[in-house]
Amino acid sequence: MQAIYQLLQRAAKEIMDWFESYCSLLCCKRNIDRPEDMLFICNVIVHY
């Protein structure tokens, strides 16, 4: 049971890391229609 929990924890961390880098990439782009919305979403995801 502990092993499954650790596996899930590691997977969640990898997903969050991916999201963080993906969001940073999106937030840095200037061609987003409303960058402030994207930035808000990114901040919510990153600081969750």
C-alpha positions as CSV (number, residue, x, y, z in Angstrom):
1,M,0.0,0.0,0.0
2,Q,2.8,2.4,0.9
3,A,4.5,1.7,-2.5
4,I,1.3,2.6,-4.4
5,Y,1.1,5.8,-2.4
6,Q,4.7,6.7,-3.2
7,L,4.2,5.9,-6.8
8,L,1.1,8.2,-7.0
9,Q,3.0,10.9,-5.1
10,R,5.9,10.7,-7.6
11,A,3.5,10.8,-10.6
12,A,1.7,13.8,-9.2
13,K,5.0,15.6,-8.7
14,E,6.1,14.9,-12.3
15,I,2.7,16.1,-13.6
16,M,3.0,19.3,-11.6
17,D,6.6,19.9,-12.8
18,W,5.4,19.4,-16.4
19,F,2.5,21.8,-15.8
20,E,4.8,24.4,-14.3
21,S,7.2,24.4,-17.2
22,Y,4.3,24.2,-19.8
23,C,2.6,27.2,-18.1
24,S,5.9,29.2,-17.9
25,L,6.2,28.6,-21.6
26,L,2.6,29.7,-22.3
27,C,2.9,32.7,-20.0
28,C,6.0,33.9,-21.7
29,K,4.4,33.9,-25.1
30,R,3.0,37.3,-26.1
31,N,0.5,36.0,-28.7
32,I,-2.0,34.9,-26.1
33,D,-5.3,36.7,-26.5
34,R,-5.5,37.6,-22.8
35,P,-2.2,36.9,-21.2
36,E,-3.4,38.1,-17.8
37,D,-6.0,35.2,-17.8
38,M,-3.4,32.7,-18.6
39,L,-1.0,34.1,-16.0
40,F,-3.8,33.8,-13.4
41,I,-4.4,30.2,-14.3
42,C,-0.7,29.5,-14.2
43,N,-0.3,31.1,-10.8
44,V,-3.2,29.0,-9.5
45,I,-1.7,25.8,-10.9
46,V,1.8,26.6,-9.8
47,H,0.9,27.7,-6.2
48,Y,-1.7,25.0,-5.6
